[in-house]
């Protein structure tokens, strides 16, 4: 499940990168806001899941960061 959440973050960031390369219209600005909201929500879920694990138990996020 944690790997799925991290993969979801990657997809949001790829979409965000594409959308920031073109001049924004009001509709695009709305899409960018939705992407950022989903990204923050996903980060919150990842953080919650990491905190629920025992400190001695390595997580996928730990291996990516180190």
C-alpha positions in Angstrom: 0.0 0.0 0.0 2.8 2.4 0.8 4.4 1.8 -2.5 1.1 2.6 -4.3 0.9 5.9 -2.4 4.4 6.8 -3.4 3.7 5.9 -7.0 0.7 8.1 -6.9 2.8 11.0 -5.8 5.2 10.4 -8.7 2.2 10.5 -11.1 0.9 13.7 -9.7 4.3 15.3 -9.9 4.7 14.3 -13.5 1.3 15.8 -14.4 2.2 18.9 -12.5 5.5 19.3 -14.4 3.6 19.1 -17.7 1.0 21.6 -16.7 3.5 24.2 -15.4 5.3 24.3 -18.8 2.3 25.9 -20.6 0.7 29.3 -19.9 -2.2 28.7 -17.4 -5.8 29.4 -18.2 -8.4 29.7 -15.5 -9.3 26.0 -16.2 -5.7 25.0 -16.0 -5.2 26.9 -12.7 -8.1 24.9 -11.3 -6.5 21.6 -12.4 -3.2 22.7 -10.8 -5.0 23.4 -7.5 -6.7 20.0 -7.7 -3.4 18.2 -8.3 -1.7 20.0 -5.4 -4.6 19.1 -3.1 -4.4 15.4 -4.1 -0.6 15.5 -3.7 -0.9 16.9 -0.2 -3.6 14.4 0.7 -1.4 11.6 -0.6 1.6 12.9 1.4 -0.7 12.9 4.5 -1.6 9.3 3.9 2.0 8.3 3.5 3.0 10.1 6.6 0.2 8.5 8.6 1.1 5.1 7.3 4.8 5.6 8.2 4.0 6.7 11.7 1.8 3.6 12.3 4.8 1.3 11.6 7.2 0.4 14.4 10.4 2.5 14.2 12.6 -0.6 13.8 10.6 -1.7 10.8 12.1 -0.3 7.6 9.7 1.2 5.0 10.0 1.8 1.3 10.0 5.5 2.0 13.1 5.0 4.2 15.0 3.3 1.5 14.1 6.0 -1.1 15.1 8.9 1.2 18.5 7.4 2.3 
